[in-house]
């Protein structure tokens, strides 16, 4: 990830997505069996957010969405899904720094 976008790698495929072409949505742990994380969805014209967009959405739409879980503190590297985990605080800090809108954030007062 950088200020322009991110690269999704899957098996031997690699694709670069620009932030302007993606929706970034927080998914709470109670909405997912995978725990808390973020869902990246390729934008479509006229497309709006849906409550059904959870991590299961990504498995049903593998060519237009992907996920990353937030770190679970205390979990050892290499345990279940550790390769796909990112630091939540650092991720949110970078999204703010790069001007990327993150859906599902609590409103700042």
Backbone bond lengths (Angstrom), bond angles and torsions (degrees), N, CA, C in turn:
res aa  C-N    CA-C-N  psi(-1)  N-CA   C-N-CA  omega(-1)  CA-C   N-CA-C  phi
1 X - - - 1.444 - - 1.522 109.22 -
2 X 1.326 114.14 141.90 1.451 119.88 173.63 1.528 108.54 -148.52
3 X 1.325 116.98 -172.96 1.468 120.48 -175.15 1.532 113.40 -65.18
4 X 1.328 118.77 -17.30 1.462 121.58 -179.05 1.524 113.37 -95.14
5 X 1.331 117.08 -30.05 1.456 119.30 -177.88 1.517 111.61 170.24
6 X 1.318 115.34 -154.74 1.459 119.81 -179.28 1.527 109.53 -143.12
7 X 1.309 114.81 162.20 1.461 121.52 177.86 1.516 107.79 -113.43
8 X 1.309 115.33 128.90 1.466 121.17 176.36 1.524 107.03 -102.14
9 X 1.314 115.81 126.17 1.461 120.67 177.90 1.514 107.90 -116.52
10 X 1.322 115.28 131.28 1.456 121.40 178.05 1.517 107.63 -143.00
11 X 1.326 115.50 117.72 1.462 122.19 -175.35 1.521 108.59 54.49
12 X 1.319 118.68 -118.43 1.458 121.41 -179.21 1.532 112.45 -100.58
13 X 1.333 117.14 5.52 1.464 121.62 -179.99 1.523 111.09 -97.21
14 X 1.304 116.01 146.86 1.459 122.19 177.54 1.522 107.90 -140.91
15 X 1.337 117.06 132.04 1.454 120.81 -179.91 1.522 109.46 -138.12
16 X 1.315 116.28 133.91 1.464 121.85 177.63 1.525 109.40 -94.69
17 X 1.332 115.88 132.15 1.464 122.75 176.53 1.522 107.99 -118.15
18 X 1.323 116.50 133.34 1.463 121.41 174.24 1.527 108.03 -84.98
19 X 1.341 116.78 147.43 1.471 119.54 -179.69 1.523 111.43 -58.26
20 X 1.331 117.68 -34.68 1.467 119.92 -178.42 1.535 112.03 -65.91
21 X 1.329 116.93 -16.62 1.463 121.54 -179.12 1.527 112.91 -100.48
22 X 1.341 116.63 0.43 1.468 120.65 -177.18 1.528 111.52 -121.59
23 X 1.323 114.41 146.85 1.466 121.17 165.00 1.514 105.73 -99.21
24 X 1.317 116.95 137.96 1.457 122.38 -179.53 1.519 106.81 -117.83
25 X 1.330 116.64 120.90 1.467 121.11 -172.49 1.522 110.49 -130.65
26 X 1.347 115.96 127.71 1.456 120.31 174.25 1.518 109.04 -72.99
27 X 1.321 115.90 141.30 1.457 121.27 176.34 1.524 106.98 -123.29
28 X 1.329 115.83 119.19 1.462 120.97 -178.72 1.519 110.83 -71.83
29 X 1.322 116.73 155.54 1.459 120.62 -176.88 1.524 112.35 -62.58
30 X 1.343 118.17 -31.11 1.461 119.11 -179.95 1.532 112.35 -73.78
31 X 1.336 117.37 -13.20 1.465 121.49 177.62 1.526 111.89 -93.02
32 X 1.322 116.98 -2.76 1.459 119.91 -173.21 1.516 111.15 -145.12
33 X 1.307 115.28 142.16 1.462 120.13 173.59 1.528 111.02 -75.67
34 X 1.327 117.03 -10.90 1.460 122.04 -177.09 1.530 112.78 -91.84
35 X 1.308 118.30 -4.38 1.455 120.72 -175.74 1.512 111.14 92.03
36 X 1.309 115.98 -176.07 1.456 121.54 -176.80 1.524 110.85 -73.83
37 X 1.325 116.42 144.36 1.459 120.18 179.11 1.506 111.82 -175.12
38 X 1.311 115.05 -155.47 1.463 121.18 -176.47 1.527 109.27 -135.28
39 X 1.316 114.58 141.11 1.460 123.04 179.26 1.521 108.02 -111.52
40 X 1.317 116.95 126.65 1.465 122.93 177.50 1.529 106.70 -104.53
41 X 1.337 117.00 124.89 1.460 121.66 -176.85 1.522 108.75 -126.91
42 X 1.322 116.39 128.05 1.460 120.55 176.96 1.527 108.67 -64.95
43 X 1.339 116.01 128.66 1.462 120.99 -178.18 1.524 111.13 -68.87
44 X 1.333 115.02 143.07 1.455 122.31 172.44 1.517 106.92 -122.66
45 X 1.304 118.40 152.40 1.454 119.91 -179.69 1.528 109.56 -65.43
46 X 1.324 115.51 132.29 1.460 121.04 178.61 1.511 113.96 75.28
47 X 1.316 118.28 6.77 1.458 121.60 -177.74 1.525 110.21 -83.53
48 X 1.313 117.02 134.01 1.454 120.72 176.68 1.518 108.96 -121.20
49 X 1.303 115.00 168.63 1.459 121.67 -177.51 1.521 111.55 -65.45
50 X 1.315 115.48 149.23 1.454 121.71 178.36 1.520 109.08 -130.85
51 X 1.318 116.33 141.88 1.461 120.82 178.34 1.522 111.01 -64.97
52 X 1.326 117.70 -21.37 1.466 121.09 -178.44 1.526 112.67 -81.13
53 X 1.327 117.28 -0.90 1.458 120.72 -179.54 1.530 109.59 -82.55
54 X 1.319 115.42 88.37 1.453 122.55 175.72 1.520 107.01 -119.60
55 X 1.310 118.11 -169.96 1.457 120.24 -179.88 1.524 111.84 -62.12
56 X 1.318 117.41 -27.89 1.466 120.06 177.35 1.526 110.57 -63.78
57 X 1.328 116.59 -31.29 1.459 122.24 178.10 1.530 109.68 -56.94
58 X 1.330 117.04 -42.72 1.463 120.98 -178.19 1.525 111.75 -63.82
59 X 1.332 117.34 -35.77 1.469 118.79 179.67 1.524 111.14 -71.57
60 X 1.334 116.78 -25.71 1.463 120.69 177.87 1.525 112.34 -86.57
61 X 1.324 117.45 -18.45 1.470 122.97 -178.57 1.532 109.93 -130.21
62 X 1.338 118.18 62.57 1.471 120.84 -172.75 1.530 115.17 -67.28
63 X 1.319 118.08 -19.19 1.462 119.55 -179.18 1.519 112.79 -92.24
64 X 1.328 117.40 -9.73 1.458 119.63 -179.12 1.520 113.20 -125.24
65 X 1.324 117.74 4.88 1.465 119.78 179.49 1.523 111.14 -155.45
66 X 1.323 115.17 157.87 1.460 121.43 175.83 1.524 108.16 -157.05
67 X 1.318 116.19 165.73 1.460 121.05 -173.51 1.525 111.84 -128.73
68 X 1.322 114.49 161.59 1.463 122.72 169.15 1.520 106.62 -143.06
69 X 1.314 116.34 133.38 1.461 121.11 178.04 1.519 109.59 -90.31
70 X 1.334 115.54 151.63 1.450 119.50 173.07 1.519 108.90 -83.80
71 X 1.321 115.23 150.60 1.455 121.24 -179.59 1.520 111.21 -56.82
72 X 1.307 114.68 142.68 1.460 121.42 172.06 1.519 105.14 -107.78
73 X 1.319 115.91 111.55 1.457 119.85 -175.77 1.520 110.43 -65.27
74 X 1.317 115.33 137.38 1.451 121.38 -177.75 1.520 112.95 97.81
75 X 1.340 117.04 -14.80 1.465 120.22 178.33 1.523 108.77 -80.29
76 X 1.294 116.47 137.18 1.458 121.61 179.63 1.531 109.60 -79.93
77 X 1.347 116.25 143.45 1.458 120.58 176.81 1.527 108.35 -58.82
78 X 1.308 116.08 136.71 1.461 121.13 179.43 1.515 112.36 98.96
79 X 1.318 116.87 -15.60 1.459 119.39 175.59 1.520 108.76 -75.99
80 X 1.291 116.99 146.81 1.453 126.64 172.48 1.536 115.53 -0.16
81 X 1.308 117.60 107.27 1.471 125.28 173.86 1.522 115.77 67.54
82 X 1.332 119.58 10.53 1.464 120.57 -176.52 1.531 112.42 -61.27
83 X 1.318 118.68 -26.07 1.464 120.72 -179.58 1.521 112.37 -68.15
84 X 1.317 117.97 -20.82 1.465 121.56 -176.88 1.519 112.23 -103.98
85 X 1.315 117.99 12.64 1.455 120.65 -177.18 1.520 111.63 -92.68
86 X 1.347 114.89 143.25 1.455 121.84 177.21 1.522 108.56 -129.48
87 X 1.307 116.86 157.59 1.454 122.38 178.53 1.525 108.99 -77.82
88 X 1.321 117.56 121.26 1.465 122.09 -174.95 1.530 112.12 -62.47
89 X 1.323 117.74 -48.10 1.470 120.72 -177.04 1.525 111.24 -61.98
90 X 1.332 116.41 -44.78 1.467 120.59 179.41 1.525 110.55 -64.94
91 X 1.334 117.14 -42.95 1.457 121.22 179.18 1.528 110.76 -58.99
92 X 1.338 117.49 -50.41 1.464 121.09 -178.28 1.526 111.56 -65.37
93 X 1.324 116.85 -36.07 1.465 120.82 176.61 1.526 110.67 -61.94
94 X 1.336 116.73 -45.46 1.471 120.93 -179.16 1.528 111.41 -68.22
95 X 1.324 117.88 -38.45 1.460 120.09 178.40 1.530 110.07 -61.23
96 X 1.331 116.59 -42.29 1.466 120.98 178.48 1.523 110.26 -65.81
97 X 1.329 116.88 -45.16 1.467 122.37 -179.84 1.527 110.97 -59.48
98 X 1.336 117.20 -39.77 1.454 121.78 -176.70 1.523 112.99 -89.23
99 X 1.336 118.24 -0.01 1.457 121.86 177.45 1.517 114.09 73.38
100 X 1.337 117.20 28.57 1.463 121.78 179.99 1.528 109.05 -93.08
101 X 1.328 116.57 124.88 1.464 120.95 178.68 1.530 109.51 -73.54
102 X 1.323 115.44 131.80 1.459 121.74 178.11 1.523 107.75 -115.63
103 X 1.325 116.49 114.01 1.463 121.48 179.07 1.526 110.06 -71.30
104 X 1.323 116.32 143.15 1.454 120.78 175.44 1.512 114.96 92.72
105 X 1.342 117.08 2.34 1.460 119.68 176.10 1.520 109.24 -75.27
106 X 1.334 117.66 142.75 1.464 119.21 174.65 1.528 109.56 -62.11
107 X 1.307 117.01 145.22 1.473 121.49 179.80 1.521 109.92 -67.09
108 X 1.343 115.27 134.02 1.470 120.24 176.79 1.515 109.31 -77.64
109 X 1.320 115.66 142.12 1.469 119.89 -179.81 1.500 110.67 -100.85
